[in-house]
Amino acid sequence: MPYKALFVLCCMVLSESFSITMIFPFLANMVLDFGLTDNLDEVGFYAGWIASCFNIAQFSSSFGWGWLSDKVGRKPVLIVGLAGNFLMIILFGFSKDLWYAILARSLNGFLNGNIGVVKTYLSEITDNTNAHKGFSIFGLCWGTGLIIGPSIGGFLSKPSEKIPHIFPPGSLLDQFPYLLPCIASATVTLLGLIMGIFFLQETLHIKKDKEKEEDPLVPKAKPNEIDIEEVEDEIDINNTRAICFSFFTSREIMITTLLYSLLTFHRMMLDEVFAIWAPLKPSEGGISFTSSDIGLIYAVAGASGLVSQFFIFPYFVDRFGTLTMYRWSSFISFFLNAILPVVSEIATHGTWAVWLSISAIFVLFSIINNFLFITVMVLITNSAPSKLIGSVNGFAQTWASALRSIAPTIAGYVLAWSLTNGLSFPLNHYFTFFFIALFSLVTFILTFFLDKSIDKRKKTK
Protein backbone atom coordinates (compact mmCIF):
# COMPACT_ATOMS: atom_id res chain seq x y z
CA MET A 1 0.00 0.00 0.00
CA PRO A 2 1.55 3.36 -1.08
CA TYR A 3 0.92 5.21 2.17
CA LYS A 4 2.68 8.43 1.15
CA ALA A 5 0.38 8.94 -1.84
CA LEU A 6 -2.56 7.84 0.28
CA PHE A 7 -1.77 10.53 2.85
CA VAL A 8 -1.86 13.21 0.14
CA LEU A 9 -5.24 11.91 -1.06
CA CYS A 10 -6.53 11.92 2.53
CA CYS A 11 -5.71 15.63 2.85
CA MET A 12 -7.64 16.28 -0.37
CA VAL A 13 -10.67 14.22 0.65
CA LEU A 14 -10.78 15.79 4.11
CA SER A 15 -10.76 19.28 2.59
CA GLU A 16 -13.57 18.35 0.19
CA SER A 17 -15.94 16.92 2.81
CA PHE A 18 -15.05 19.72 5.22
CA SER A 19 -15.97 22.47 2.75
CA ILE A 20 -19.19 20.76 1.64
CA THR A 21 -20.67 20.30 5.13
CA MET A 22 -19.22 23.33 6.91
CA ILE A 23 -22.03 25.68 5.80
CA PHE A 24 -25.01 23.65 7.05
CA PRO A 25 -25.07 24.81 10.71
CA PHE A 26 -25.20 28.52 9.81
CA LEU A 27 -27.06 28.44 6.49
CA ALA A 28 -30.47 29.34 7.94
CA ASN A 29 -28.98 32.22 9.96
CA MET A 30 -27.17 33.47 6.87
CA VAL A 31 -30.46 33.61 4.94
CA LEU A 32 -32.09 35.49 7.83
CA ASP A 33 -29.22 37.99 7.78
CA PHE A 34 -29.86 38.61 4.08
CA GLY A 35 -33.12 40.22 5.20
CA LEU A 36 -35.27 38.50 2.59
CA THR A 37 -37.85 37.13 5.03
CA ASP A 38 -38.55 36.27 8.65
CA ASN A 39 -40.83 33.37 7.72
CA LEU A 40 -39.09 30.13 8.68
CA ASP A 41 -40.68 28.19 5.81
CA GLU A 42 -39.31 30.71 3.32
CA VAL A 43 -35.94 30.66 5.06
CA GLY A 44 -35.80 26.90 4.54
CA PHE A 45 -36.76 27.41 0.90
CA TYR A 46 -33.93 29.89 0.24
CA ALA A 47 -31.45 27.83 2.25
CA GLY A 48 -32.42 24.87 0.08
CA TRP A 49 -31.51 26.90 -3.00
CA ILE A 50 -28.03 27.57 -1.65
CA ALA A 51 -27.52 23.96 -0.56
CA SER A 52 -28.86 22.45 -3.79
CA CYS A 53 -27.02 24.71 -6.24
CA PHE A 54 -23.71 23.08 -5.27
CA ASN A 55 -24.97 19.63 -6.29
CA ILE A 56 -26.67 20.93 -9.43
CA ALA A 57 -23.45 22.61 -10.56
CA GLN A 58 -21.46 19.49 -9.69
CA PHE A 59 -23.91 17.46 -11.77
CA SER A 60 -23.12 19.63 -14.79
CA SER A 61 -19.35 19.27 -14.49
CA SER A 62 -18.47 15.92 -12.88
CA PHE A 63 -18.35 13.91 -16.09
CA GLY A 64 -16.27 16.63 -17.76
CA TRP A 65 -13.68 16.58 -14.98
CA GLY A 66 -13.54 12.78 -15.09
CA TRP A 67 -13.10 12.79 -18.88
CA LEU A 68 -10.44 15.50 -18.64
CA SER A 69 -8.52 13.44 -16.07
CA ASP A 70 -8.46 10.54 -18.55
CA LYS A 71 -7.07 12.90 -21.20
CA VAL A 72 -4.56 15.19 -19.43
CA GLY A 73 -3.93 13.35 -16.16
CA ARG A 74 -5.26 13.05 -12.61
CA LYS A 75 -2.94 15.52 -10.92
CA PRO A 76 -3.78 18.66 -13.00
CA VAL A 77 -7.52 18.12 -12.48
CA LEU A 78 -7.10 17.57 -8.74
CA ILE A 79 -4.97 20.71 -8.39
CA VAL A 80 -7.44 22.86 -10.34
CA GLY A 81 -10.32 21.49 -8.26
CA LEU A 82 -8.59 22.26 -4.97
CA ALA A 83 -7.59 25.75 -6.13
CA GLY A 84 -11.17 26.46 -7.20
CA ASN A 85 -12.52 25.11 -3.93
CA PHE A 86 -10.09 27.27 -1.94
CA LEU A 87 -11.07 30.45 -3.79
CA MET A 88 -14.83 29.89 -3.86
CA ILE A 89 -15.20 28.96 -0.20
CA ILE A 90 -13.44 32.22 0.73
CA LEU A 91 -15.70 34.20 -1.60
CA PHE A 92 -18.74 32.48 -0.09
CA GLY A 93 -17.71 33.82 3.31
CA PHE A 94 -18.16 37.37 1.97
CA SER A 95 -21.80 36.72 0.99
CA LYS A 96 -24.14 39.61 1.81
CA ASP A 97 -27.09 38.66 -0.40
CA LEU A 98 -28.77 35.53 -1.74
CA TRP A 99 -27.63 35.71 -5.36
CA TYR A 100 -23.99 36.27 -4.45
CA ALA A 101 -24.13 33.22 -2.15
CA ILE A 102 -25.77 31.10 -4.87
CA LEU A 103 -23.17 32.19 -7.44
CA ALA A 104 -20.22 31.43 -5.13
CA ARG A 105 -21.67 28.07 -4.10
CA SER A 106 -22.51 27.14 -7.70
CA LEU A 107 -18.98 27.94 -8.88
CA ASN A 108 -17.67 25.88 -5.97
CA GLY A 109 -19.74 22.91 -7.12
CA PHE A 110 -18.79 23.38 -10.78
CA LEU A 111 -15.07 23.44 -9.97
CA ASN A 112 -15.39 20.56 -7.52
CA GLY A 113 -14.86 17.40 -9.55
CA ASN A 114 -12.25 15.97 -7.23
CA ILE A 115 -14.18 13.19 -5.51
CA GLY A 116 -14.56 11.14 -8.68
CA VAL A 117 -10.95 11.81 -9.69
CA VAL A 118 -9.63 10.90 -6.22
CA LYS A 119 -11.48 7.56 -6.47
CA THR A 120 -9.87 7.02 -9.86
CA TYR A 121 -6.40 7.84 -8.53
CA LEU A 122 -6.97 5.54 -5.58
CA SER A 123 -7.94 2.70 -7.90
CA GLU A 124 -4.65 3.18 -9.78
CA ILE A 125 -2.42 2.96 -6.72
CA THR A 126 -4.17 -0.14 -5.36
CA ASP A 127 -5.02 -3.56 -6.75
CA ASN A 128 -7.40 -6.42 -5.98
CA THR A 129 -5.46 -7.30 -2.83
CA ASN A 130 -5.64 -3.91 -1.10
CA ALA A 131 -8.36 -1.84 -2.81
CA HIS A 132 -10.81 -2.30 0.06
CA LYS A 133 -8.24 -1.07 2.55
CA GLY A 134 -7.49 1.98 0.41
CA PHE A 135 -11.16 2.86 -0.02
CA SER A 136 -11.71 2.32 3.71
CA ILE A 137 -9.13 5.02 4.43
CA PHE A 138 -10.90 7.22 1.87
CA GLY A 139 -14.14 6.65 3.80
CA LEU A 140 -12.41 7.41 7.09
CA CYS A 141 -11.19 10.81 5.85
CA TRP A 142 -14.53 11.64 4.26
CA GLY A 143 -16.39 10.67 7.42
CA THR A 144 -14.02 12.69 9.59
CA GLY A 145 -14.73 15.76 7.46
CA LEU A 146 -18.47 15.17 7.75
CA ILE A 147 -18.16 15.19 11.55
CA ILE A 148 -15.68 18.05 11.94
CA GLY A 149 -17.06 20.30 9.17
CA PRO A 150 -20.47 21.06 10.74
CA SER A 151 -18.88 21.44 14.18
CA ILE A 152 -16.42 24.05 12.94
CA GLY A 153 -19.14 25.78 10.92
CA GLY A 154 -21.35 26.14 13.98
CA PHE A 155 -18.60 27.08 16.41
CA LEU A 156 -16.79 29.69 14.29
CA SER A 157 -19.80 31.46 12.77
CA LYS A 158 -20.69 34.91 14.18
CA PRO A 159 -17.48 35.16 16.26
CA SER A 160 -18.14 38.79 17.23
CA GLU A 161 -21.21 37.65 19.20
CA LYS A 162 -19.37 34.78 20.92
CA ILE A 163 -16.00 36.40 21.64
CA PRO A 164 -16.47 40.19 21.16
CA HIS A 165 -13.26 41.00 23.04
CA ILE A 166 -11.29 39.36 20.20
CA PHE A 167 -13.59 40.29 17.31
CA PRO A 168 -15.17 43.63 18.33
CA PRO A 169 -18.19 45.22 16.63
CA GLY A 170 -17.26 46.82 13.33
CA SER A 171 -14.37 44.43 12.66
CA LEU A 172 -14.11 42.44 9.42
CA LEU A 173 -15.53 39.29 11.02
CA ASP A 174 -18.40 41.31 12.47
CA GLN A 175 -19.29 42.65 9.02
CA PHE A 176 -18.93 39.17 7.51
CA PRO A 177 -20.03 36.86 10.36
CA TYR A 178 -19.61 33.64 8.33
CA LEU A 179 -16.17 34.35 6.94
CA LEU A 180 -14.19 32.72 9.77
CA PRO A 181 -15.49 29.14 9.26
CA CYS A 182 -14.91 29.62 5.53
CA ILE A 183 -11.30 30.65 6.24
CA ALA A 184 -10.88 27.55 8.42
CA SER A 185 -12.23 25.36 5.63
CA ALA A 186 -10.05 27.10 3.05
CA THR A 187 -6.99 26.49 5.24
CA VAL A 188 -7.62 22.74 5.17
CA THR A 189 -8.09 22.96 1.39
CA LEU A 190 -4.85 24.92 1.05
CA LEU A 191 -3.02 22.15 2.91
CA GLY A 192 -4.38 19.60 0.44
CA LEU A 193 -3.42 21.87 -2.47
CA ILE A 194 0.18 22.30 -1.29
CA MET A 195 0.55 18.58 -0.60
CA GLY A 196 -0.86 17.80 -4.03
CA ILE A 197 1.44 20.18 -5.89
CA PHE A 198 4.65 18.96 -4.27
CA PHE A 199 4.05 15.31 -3.41
CA LEU A 200 1.36 13.83 -5.67
CA GLN A 201 2.60 11.74 -8.59
CA GLU A 202 0.76 11.35 -11.89
CA THR A 203 -0.80 7.91 -12.47
CA LEU A 204 -2.54 8.22 -15.84
CA HIS A 205 0.43 7.14 -17.94
CA ILE A 206 1.91 4.75 -15.41
CA LYS A 207 1.88 1.78 -17.78
CA LYS A 208 3.67 3.75 -20.50
CA ASP A 209 6.34 5.23 -18.29
CA LYS A 210 8.80 2.76 -16.82
CA GLU A 211 10.15 5.25 -14.33
CA LYS A 212 6.71 5.83 -12.86
CA GLU A 213 6.04 2.10 -12.78
CA GLU A 214 9.04 1.74 -10.50
CA ASP A 215 8.00 4.67 -8.27
CA PRO A 216 7.00 3.33 -4.83
CA LEU A 217 4.15 5.84 -4.77
CA VAL A 218 2.66 4.22 -7.86
CA PRO A 219 3.10 0.44 -7.72
CA LYS A 220 2.75 -1.63 -10.85
CA ALA A 221 -0.75 -2.98 -11.30
CA LYS A 222 -1.20 -6.71 -10.92
CA PRO A 223 -2.92 -8.87 -13.54
CA ASN A 224 -6.65 -9.18 -13.06
CA GLU A 225 -9.07 -11.96 -13.57
CA ILE A 226 -11.63 -10.88 -16.17
CA ASP A 227 -11.48 -9.54 -19.73
CA ILE A 228 -11.96 -5.89 -20.40
CA GLU A 229 -15.03 -4.78 -22.36
CA GLU A 230 -14.53 -4.38 -26.08
CA VAL A 231 -15.46 -0.72 -25.74
CA GLU A 232 -11.98 0.13 -24.49
CA ASP A 233 -10.41 -0.68 -27.85
CA GLU A 234 -13.19 0.91 -29.89
CA ILE A 235 -13.74 4.22 -28.08
CA ASP A 236 -11.60 7.27 -28.81
CA ILE A 237 -10.78 9.06 -25.55
CA ASN A 238 -11.40 12.39 -27.34
CA ASN A 239 -14.92 11.40 -28.41
CA THR A 240 -17.01 12.26 -25.35
CA ARG A 241 -20.30 11.45 -27.09
CA ALA A 242 -19.14 7.92 -27.90
CA ILE A 243 -17.83 7.48 -24.35
CA CYS A 244 -21.18 8.51 -22.83
CA PHE A 245 -23.06 6.21 -25.18
CA SER A 246 -20.79 3.30 -24.26
CA PHE A 247 -21.60 3.85 -20.58
CA PHE A 248 -25.35 3.78 -21.20
CA THR A 249 -24.98 0.51 -23.09
CA SER A 250 -22.82 -1.16 -20.42
CA ARG A 251 -24.95 -3.07 -17.92
CA GLU A 252 -22.24 -3.12 -15.25
CA ILE A 253 -21.51 0.61 -15.46
CA MET A 254 -25.19 1.57 -15.44
CA ILE A 255 -26.11 -0.71 -12.52
CA THR A 256 -23.15 0.34 -10.36
CA THR A 257 -23.92 3.99 -11.16
CA LEU A 258 -27.52 3.39 -10.07
CA LEU A 259 -26.35 1.69 -6.88
CA TYR A 260 -24.20 4.70 -6.01
CA SER A 261 -26.75 7.34 -7.05
CA LEU A 262 -29.65 5.73 -5.19
CA LEU A 263 -27.45 5.26 -2.13
CA THR A 264 -26.57 8.98 -1.98
CA PHE A 265 -30.22 9.87 -2.72
CA HIS A 266 -31.41 7.65 0.12
CA ARG A 267 -28.84 8.98 2.57
CA MET A 268 -29.60 12.63 1.78
CA MET A 269 -33.35 12.06 2.22
CA LEU A 270 -32.85 10.28 5.54
CA ASP A 271 -30.68 13.08 6.94
CA GLU A 272 -33.20 15.71 5.81
CA VAL A 273 -36.19 13.84 7.27
CA PHE A 274 -34.52 12.94 10.56
CA ALA A 275 -33.57 16.58 11.24
CA ILE A 276 -37.23 17.61 10.87
CA TRP A 277 -38.91 14.53 12.37
CA ALA A 278 -36.77 14.07 15.50
CA PRO A 279 -37.73 17.40 17.20
CA LEU A 280 -41.47 16.64 16.89
CA LYS A 281 -43.36 15.57 20.01
CA PRO A 282 -44.25 11.87 20.39
CA SER A 283 -47.91 12.82 19.91
CA GLU A 284 -46.90 14.22 16.50
CA GLY A 285 -44.90 11.12 15.60
CA GLY A 286 -41.46 12.39 16.69
CA ILE A 287 -39.11 11.84 19.63
CA SER A 288 -38.69 15.39 21.09
CA PHE A 289 -34.97 15.68 20.28
CA THR A 290 -33.18 19.01 20.45
CA SER A 291 -30.58 20.06 17.87
CA SER A 292 -27.89 19.13 20.41
CA ASP A 293 -29.43 15.66 20.79
CA ILE A 294 -29.39 15.20 17.03
CA GLY A 295 -25.76 16.32 16.82
CA LEU A 296 -24.76 13.93 19.61
CA ILE A 297 -26.47 10.97 17.92
CA TYR A 298 -24.67 11.70 14.65
CA ALA A 299 -21.33 12.07 16.45
CA VAL A 300 -21.68 8.75 18.30
CA ALA A 301 -22.89 6.96 15.19
CA GLY A 302 -20.17 8.53 13.05
CA ALA A 303 -17.42 7.48 15.43
CA SER A 304 -18.78 3.92 15.50
CA GLY A 305 -18.86 3.83 11.72
CA LEU A 306 -15.27 5.01 11.40
CA VAL A 307 -14.03 2.36 13.84
CA SER A 308 -15.97 -0.37 12.01
CA GLN A 309 -14.14 0.39 8.77
CA PHE A 310 -10.91 -0.98 10.19
CA PHE A 311 -12.02 -3.69 12.59
CA ILE A 312 -15.19 -5.13 11.05
CA PHE A 313 -15.32 -4.31 7.34
CA PRO A 314 -12.04 -6.03 6.25
CA TYR A 315 -13.10 -9.33 7.82
CA PHE A 316 -16.51 -9.42 6.16
CA VAL A 317 -15.36 -8.28 2.72
CA ASP A 318 -12.57 -10.89 2.68
CA ARG A 319 -15.03 -13.57 3.70
CA PHE A 320 -18.03 -12.71 1.50
CA GLY A 321 -16.76 -10.46 -1.32
CA THR A 322 -17.63 -6.94 -2.42
CA LEU A 323 -20.91 -7.58 -4.25
CA THR A 324 -22.33 -9.79 -1.50
CA MET A 325 -21.38 -7.21 1.12
CA TYR A 326 -23.20 -4.46 -0.76
CA ARG A 327 -26.24 -6.67 -1.36
CA TRP A 328 -26.89 -7.64 2.25
CA SER A 329 -25.90 -4.24 3.61
CA SER A 330 -28.67 -2.81 1.40
CA PHE A 331 -31.15 -5.27 2.86
CA ILE A 332 -30.16 -4.39 6.43
CA SER A 333 -30.47 -0.69 5.53
CA PHE A 334 -34.00 -1.36 4.26
CA PHE A 335 -34.89 -2.99 7.58
CA LEU A 336 -33.36 -0.18 9.70
CA ASN A 337 -35.24 2.50 7.73
CA ALA A 338 -38.51 0.66 8.17
CA ILE A 339 -38.20 0.30 11.96
CA LEU A 340 -36.87 3.81 12.68
CA PRO A 341 -40.31 5.46 13.20
CA VAL A 342 -41.17 2.82 15.81
CA VAL A 343 -38.94 4.81 18.17
CA SER A 344 -41.72 7.41 18.44
CA GLU A 345 -43.88 4.73 20.08
CA ILE A 346 -41.06 3.91 22.50
CA ALA A 347 -40.81 7.60 23.47
CA THR A 348 -43.84 7.20 25.73
CA HIS A 349 -41.79 4.83 27.95
CA GLY A 350 -39.17 7.40 28.93
CA THR A 351 -36.06 9.18 27.69
CA TRP A 352 -33.66 6.31 28.37
CA ALA A 353 -35.67 3.96 26.13
CA VAL A 354 -35.57 6.47 23.27
CA TRP A 355 -31.84 7.04 23.59
CA LEU A 356 -31.08 3.33 23.80
CA SER A 357 -33.16 2.44 20.75
CA ILE A 358 -32.19 5.40 18.55
CA SER A 359 -28.50 4.97 19.42
CA ALA A 360 -28.59 1.28 18.48
CA ILE A 361 -30.33 2.01 15.17
CA PHE A 362 -28.02 4.88 14.22
CA VAL A 363 -24.83 3.03 15.15
CA LEU A 364 -25.95 0.18 12.89
CA PHE A 365 -26.94 2.72 10.23
CA SER A 366 -23.48 4.28 10.33
CA ILE A 367 -21.70 0.93 10.08
CA ILE A 368 -23.92 -0.29 7.24
CA ASN A 369 -23.68 3.00 5.32
CA ASN A 370 -19.89 2.90 5.50
CA PHE A 371 -19.97 -0.66 4.16
CA LEU A 372 -22.26 0.46 1.34
CA PHE A 373 -20.20 3.47 0.28
CA ILE A 374 -16.87 1.62 0.35
CA THR A 375 -18.15 -1.40 -1.57
CA VAL A 376 -19.97 0.65 -4.21
CA MET A 377 -16.81 2.69 -4.89
CA VAL A 378 -14.94 -0.56 -5.50
CA LEU A 379 -17.76 -1.90 -7.71
CA ILE A 380 -17.75 1.25 -9.87
CA THR A 381 -13.99 0.99 -10.34
CA ASN A 382 -14.25 -2.70 -11.20
CA SER A 383 -16.96 -2.00 -13.79
CA ALA A 384 -14.76 0.43 -15.73
CA PRO A 385 -12.47 -0.23 -18.71
CA SER A 386 -8.97 0.68 -17.54
CA LYS A 387 -8.43 3.73 -19.76
CA LEU A 388 -11.87 5.15 -18.92
CA ILE A 389 -11.81 4.82 -15.12
CA GLY A 390 -11.78 8.59 -14.65
CA SER A 391 -14.71 9.08 -17.02
CA VAL A 392 -16.71 6.31 -15.34
CA ASN A 393 -16.16 7.81 -11.88
CA GLY A 394 -17.15 11.22 -13.24
CA PHE A 395 -20.25 9.69 -14.85
CA ALA A 396 -21.28 8.07 -11.55
CA GLN A 397 -20.61 11.28 -9.61
CA THR A 398 -22.71 13.23 -12.12
CA TRP A 399 -25.84 11.18 -11.52
CA ALA A 400 -25.25 10.96 -7.78
CA SER A 401 -25.07 14.77 -7.68
CA ALA A 402 -28.28 15.04 -9.70
CA LEU A 403 -30.25 12.83 -7.30
CA ARG A 404 -28.63 14.41 -4.25
CA SER A 405 -29.74 17.86 -5.42
CA ILE A 406 -33.44 16.89 -5.49
CA ALA A 407 -33.44 14.61 -2.43
CA PRO A 408 -34.10 17.32 0.22
CA THR A 409 -37.08 18.71 -1.72
CA ILE A 410 -38.67 15.31 -2.29
CA ALA A 411 -38.07 14.26 1.31
CA GLY A 412 -39.58 17.50 2.60
CA TYR A 413 -42.73 17.13 0.52
CA VAL A 414 -43.23 13.47 1.47
CA LEU A 415 -42.72 14.17 5.17
CA ALA A 416 -45.05 17.19 5.13
CA TRP A 417 -47.77 15.13 3.44
CA SER A 418 -47.41 12.20 5.83
CA LEU A 419 -47.61 14.47 8.89
CA THR A 420 -50.63 16.47 7.73
CA ASN A 421 -52.82 14.02 5.79
CA GLY A 422 -54.68 12.82 8.89
CA LEU A 423 -54.46 9.20 7.72
CA SER A 424 -53.61 6.20 9.87
CA PHE A 425 -50.80 3.65 9.60
CA PRO A 426 -49.06 3.08 7.21
CA LEU A 427 -49.82 6.46 5.59
CA ASN A 428 -49.02 8.54 8.68
CA HIS A 429 -45.44 9.51 9.62
CA TYR A 430 -44.40 5.89 9.05
CA PHE A 431 -44.96 6.38 5.32
CA THR A 432 -41.96 8.70 4.91
CA PHE A 433 -39.56 6.12 6.33
CA PHE A 434 -41.15 3.33 4.30
CA PHE A 435 -40.72 5.51 1.20
CA ILE A 436 -37.02 6.01 1.97
CA ALA A 437 -36.59 2.31 2.76
CA LEU A 438 -37.95 1.48 -0.68
CA PHE A 439 -34.76 2.79 -2.31
CA SER A 440 -32.62 0.45 -0.21
CA LEU A 441 -34.83 -2.41 -1.37
CA VAL A 442 -34.36 -1.33 -5.00
CA THR A 443 -30.56 -1.37 -4.65
CA PHE A 444 -30.77 -4.81 -3.00
CA ILE A 445 -32.70 -6.13 -6.02
CA LEU A 446 -30.36 -4.47 -8.53
CA THR A 447 -27.36 -6.37 -7.15
CA PHE A 448 -28.83 -9.61 -8.52
CA PHE A 449 -28.30 -8.25 -12.05
CA LEU A 450 -24.53 -8.12 -11.51
CA ASP A 451 -22.19 -11.05 -11.95
CA LYS A 452 -19.93 -12.12 -9.10
CA SER A 453 -16.95 -11.45 -11.38
CA ILE A 454 -17.34 -7.72 -10.66
CA ASP A 455 -15.58 -8.41 -7.36
CA LYS A 456 -12.36 -8.24 -9.41
CA ARG A 457 -10.99 -5.55 -11.69
CA LYS A 458 -10.97 -5.85 -15.43
CA LYS A 459 -7.85 -7.20 -17.09
CA THR A 460 -5.70 -4.58 -18.79
CA LYS A 461 -4.34 -5.41 -22.21
N, C-alpha and C positions, 0 to 999 in steps of 0.2 A: 504493500500500500504506500503510494507516494505522499507521505504526510506533509511535506513542505508545501506542495501544490495544494493539498487539501486545506491547509491552514489559510492560504490566500483565498480560496473559494469560500471558506467559512466567514471570513471578514466581509466578503461581498454579499453573501446571503443574509448575514446578520443586518447589514446596512439596509438591504432591500426590505426585509420584514419590519424593521424598526421604523423606516420612513412611511410605510404603508399604514401601519396601525397607530402611529403616534398621534394622529389628528383626532381620533374618535372621541377621547374624553372631553375635548373642549369644542367640538364642532358645533354643538347646539348653542353654546355661549357665544361663539364667534358670530353665528347668524343673528342672535339677539343684538349683539353689538353693532351689526350693520344697520340696525334701526328699521328694517323692512316691516316687521310685525312683532306683536307681543303674543299672538295666538300660538299656543304650543303645537297645534296640529300643523299650522303653516311653517313653523320653525322646523319641524320634522321633515316637511316637504322640501324646503330649501336645503336643509342639511343632506337630504337624500340626493339632491342634485350634485352637490359637491362630492359626496362619497362615490356616487355612481359614475361621474364623468371620468374618473381615473380608469375604471375598468372598461368603459366604452372606448376611450382613447387607446388603451392597451390592446383591446380587441382589434382595432384598426391597424396596429403596427406589429403585433407579435410575430405573425408569419413572415413579414418583411425582414425583421431582425434575424429570425432563424435562417431564412434563405441567404441573407447577406453574410452570416457567419459561415455558411457552407461555401461561399464564393471567395471572401477575402480573409477569413480566419476568425477564430473565436476571440482572441485577445483584443483586436481593435473594436469589435462590437461591445464587449464587456466594458472597455475603458470609456467609450462614448456614452454608454448607458449610465455608468457611475457618475461621469462628469455632468450629464444632463440631470440626473437625480439630485446631485449636490446643489446645482444652481437653482433648480425649480423649487426645492423644499425651502431654500432661503427666501426666494421671492414670495412663496406662499405665506411665509411669516409676516410679510409686509402688507397682507391683504387688509383693505379698509372697506371694500364693497363686494357684493356677491359675484359680479361678473369678473372682477380681477381674480378672485379666489378660484372660480371655475376655470378660467384660462390657465392659471398657474398649475392647478391640479391636473388639467387635461394634458398640458405639455409634459408634466411629470409622467403621466401614464403612457403617453406616446413615445417618450424617450426611454421608457423602462421596459426593455425586452430582455433583461438579463436573466430572469429565472429560467426560461427555456434554454438559453445559451449555457448557463451554468450546469444544467442537467446534462446537456450535450458534452460539455468539457469533462464532467465527472464520468460520463460513460466511456470516454476515451482514455482516461487514466486508470480505469479499473477493468476487470474482466469478469468472467462467470464465477470465479472463485471468491472475489471480494466486493462485487458490485453492491450487494445488500449492506455490507458494512459501510461503504462509502456513502450510499444514499441515506443510511441511518444517521450519519454525522451531519449530512445536509439537513435532515429533518430536525436534528437537535438544535442546529444554529437557527433554523427558521422558527422553531418553537420558542427558543429563547427570546428572539426578537419580538414575537407575538406577546410574550409575557412582559418584557421590559418596556417595549414601545408605549403601550397605553399608560403604564405607570409613570414614565417620564413625562408623557404628554399632559397628564393630569397634575403632576407635582410642579412642573416648571411653568405652566401657563399662569398668566396674570401675576407675575412675581412682585409687582409693586403693591399689590393688595396683601400678599403673604409676608413679604419682608421689605417693608417700605424704607427701613433705615439703610438698606443696600441699594434698592432701586426706588428712589424718591419720586413723588409726583412730578410730571413734566419730563422725566428722563425718557430715553429712547424706548426702553422696555415698558414704560407706562403708556407711551403713545401707540406702541405695537405690542399688546399684551401676550400675543401668541408667537412672538419671534424667538424667545429663548428656547422652547422645546424644539423649534425648527433648527436652531443653531446646533443644539445637542445632536439631533438626528443627522444634520449635515456633517458634523465632526466624525461620526461613525462612518458615514459614506466616504469622507475624505481619506480616512484610514484605509478603507478598502481600495480606493482609487490609487493611493500611493503604493500599497502592497502589489496591486495588479500591474502597475507600470514597471516596477523594478524587479519583481520576482516571478510573475506569471509567464510561463513558457507557452508558445503556440503549439497546438496539437493537430490542427487541420491537415497538415502535410507530413505528419509523422511517418507514414509508411513510405514516403518518397525521399525522406531526408535521413540518411543513415546516422548523422550526428545526433539528431533529435531522438532517433530510436534508441540510442545508447544513453540518453540523458536519464538519470535516475528519477527526475520529476515526471517523465513521460515514458513509462515502461512499454516494451513491445507487447502488442496485443497477442493473446494466445488464440490458437485455432478454435473455431466454434463448431457446433454440432449440426446445424441445419443450413440448407442452401439459401442463398440470397434470392430475393424476388427478381424476376427478369427485368423489372422496371429499372433497376440500377444501371444496366447496360444500355437501355434504350432511351433514358431521359437525359436531355442536355441540362446541366446545372443552371444555364443561363435562361432556360425556357420556363418561367414561373408558371405559366398557364398549364403546360404539360405536367409539371410537378404537382400542382394542385389537383389536376384531374386524376393523376396516378394515385393520390392519397384517397380520393373518393371511391376509387375502384378497388382499393385494397381492404379486404375484410378485417385483417388484423389491425391495421392503422385506424380504421374507422371505429372499431369496437373499443380499442384501448383509449382512443380519444373520447368516446362516449363515457367510458368508465371514469375517466379523469374529470370530464366536464360535469357529469351528474353528481360526482362526489363533491366537487367544490360548490355546486348549486345547492345540494342538500345541506352542506355544512353552513353556508351563508344564511340559508333560511332558518336553520335551527338556532343560530346565534341571535338572529333578529327577533325571532319569536320568543325565545327564552328571556331576553332582556325586557320584553313588554309583558309577558305572561307572569313571570316570577313575582313582580311586585303586587299583583292583584291579590285581593283577600280570598281566603278559601271559599267563601260564599259565592265569589265571582269566578271560581275555578282556578285560582292561583295559589301561592304559598306564602304571601306576605314578606317577601325578601326585600331588603334595602339594596341600594347600589353597592354598598360595602360588602353585603352578603354575597351578591353575585360575583363581585371581584374576587372574594376569598375562595369561592367554589372553583372559579376558573384557575386560580393560582394553584390550588391543591391538585386539581385534575391535571393541569399542565405539567406540574412537577412529576406526577406519577407517570404521565405519558412519556416524558423525557427519559426517566429511569428505565422504563420498560423497553425502550429501543435498544438498550445495550445488554440487558439481562434476561429478557424474555423473547424478543423478536428473533435474534439469531438462532436460537434453539428451534423454534417452530418453523422458520423458513427453511432451515437445513433438513428438517424432518419431513415436511409436507410439500415444499416447493412454493414458488411465487404465486402461480395462478390459484392453487388451492387455498393459500393463505388469504388472497383477496376475496375469493368466493365466500368462504365461511365467515370472514370478518364482515362482509356485507350483510350476511344473514343475521349475525349478532347485532349489527347496527340497526337493522329493521326491527328486531325485537326490543332493543333499548328505546328506540323512538316511540314505539307503540305503548310501552308501559310508563313512560315519563309522566303523562298527565295523572296517573294514579296517585302520584305524590300529593296532589291537592286533596285527595280523600284522606290520606294519612295525616294531613295537617291538623285535623280535628283532634288528634291524639296527643298533641304536644310538640314543642319545638324540637326536642331531641330526636323524635321519630322522623321529622322532616329532614333534619340535617343528616341523620344516619342514612336514610334512603336516597336522598339527592346526591350525597357524597359518593355512595357506592355506584350509582348510575353514572355519574359524571367521570369518576375515575375509570370505569370500564369504557365509557365513551372515548376518553382521551387515549387510552391504550389502543382501542380498536381503530380510531381514526388515524393514529400514527402508523399502524400496520397497513391501513388502506392506502395512505399517501405514499409510503415508501414502496410498497409493492406495485402500485400503478405506475410510478415513475420508472421502475425497472421494466415493466411490461411495455410501456411506450418505447423505451430504448430498444428492447428486444424485437419490436415490431418493425423497426426502421431499417431500410437498406443502409449500408455503412456510409456511403457518401452523401446521404440525405438526412442524417440524424438531426442536424441542426434545424432543417426545414420541418421535419416531423415534430420536433419539440415545440417549434414556433406555431405550427398548425394546431397542436393540442392546446397550447396556451391561449391561442386566439379564441377557440370555442369555449374554453373554461372562463375566460374573461367575459365573453358575451353572456353566458348564463349567470355568472356572478353579478353582473351589472343589473340584471332584472330580478334577482332573487329577493332582495329586501322588499321591493314593491309587491311582488306576488305574495310573499309571506305576510306582509302587512294587511293586504286585502283579505286573504283567507282567514287570518286570525280575527280581524274585525267582524267579518261575517259570522264566524262560529261563536263569537261572544255576544252578538246582538240579535241573532235570528230567533231566539226564544224556543228553539227546538231541543229535544231531549237526546240522550246518547243514541247513536254515536255522532250526531250532527252538532253537538254542543262543542265546548272547548277541546274535547277529545279529537274532533275531526281534523284540526290543524296538525296535530302530531301524527295522526294516521296518514294524512296527506303527505307529510314530509317522509314518513317511513316508507311510503310507496316507492320513492326513488331509490332507496336502498334495496328494495325487493327487485326493482328493474335491473340494477347493476348485478345483483346475484344471478338473475336469469341470464343476462348477457354473457356471463363468464362461461356458460355451457356452449357458446358458439365459438370459443377459442380452443385451439389444440394445445395439449400439454407441452408440445415442443416450444411454445413461446417462453417457457422457463429459461431457455438458452438464447444467446445472441445469434444473429445470422452470420453465416460464414462469409468472410471477406475473400474476394478472388485475387 
